[in-house]
């Protein structure tokens, strides 16, 4: 079972409304940025920007992410 990445978990918590304030502000900013500035912030947070882009553009992305997270933790994995 593939372990969710830290960025995937941060995004999951953001969508659920349970992320920390810093992550909440960062993801909210990523969604608000134009493409040029999103590319700049991707230099520091490439995986998180990629996840936000996929969420916006890839049909079923969040459902797949949710399944990945639920399957990983349903099998007793805790770390």
C-alpha positions in Angstrom: 0.0 0.0 0.0 1.5 3.3 -1.1 2.0 5.8 1.7 0.4 9.3 1.1 3.0 12.0 0.9 3.2 14.9 3.3 1.8 17.3 0.7 -1.1 14.9 -0.1 -2.0 14.8 3.6 -1.7 18.6 3.9 -4.1 19.0 1.0 -6.5 16.5 2.4 -6.6 18.3 5.8 -7.0 21.6 3.9 -10.1 20.3 2.0 -11.5 18.9 5.3 -11.0 22.2 7.0 -8.6 20.8 9.6 -5.2 22.1 8.4 -3.0 24.4 10.3 -3.2 28.1 9.6 0.0 28.3 7.7 -0.9 25.5 5.3 -4.4 26.9 5.0 -3.0 30.3 3.9 -0.4 28.7 1.6 -2.9 26.5 -0.3 -5.5 29.4 -0.4 -2.7 31.6 -2.0 -1.8 28.9 -4.5 -5.4 28.7 -5.7 -5.6 32.5 -5.9 -2.4 33.0 -7.9 -2.1 33.5 -11.7 0.0 31.0 -13.6 3.2 33.1 -13.6 3.2 33.5 -9.8 2.0 29.9 -9.3 5.1 28.8 -11.1 7.3 31.0 -8.8 5.7 29.5 -5.6 6.2 26.0 -7.1 10.0 26.6 -6.8 9.5 26.2 -3.0 6.5 23.9 -2.9 6.5 21.9 -6.1 4.4 18.9 -4.9 1.8 21.1 -3.2 1.4 23.2 -6.3 1.1 20.1 -8.5 -1.6 18.7 -6.2 -3.6 22.0 -6.4 -3.2 22.0 -10.2 -4.4 18.4 -10.4 -7.3 19.2 -8.2 -8.4 22.0 -10.5 -7.8 20.1 -13.8 -8.0 16.4 -13.3 -11.4 14.8 -13.1 -11.6 12.5 -10.1 -8.3 13.5 -8.6 -9.6 14.1 -5.1 -11.6 10.9 -5.1 -8.4 9.0 -6.0 -6.4 10.8 -3.3 -9.1 10.1 -0.7 -9.1 6.4 -1.6 -5.3 6.3 -1.4 -5.4 7.9 2.1 -8.3 5.8 3.4 -6.8 2.5 2.1 -3.4 3.3 3.6 -4.7 4.0 7.1 -7.4 1.3 7.0 -4.7 -1.3 6.8 -3.4 -0.3 10.2 -0.6 2.0 9.0 -0.1 4.9 11.4 3.1 6.7 10.3 
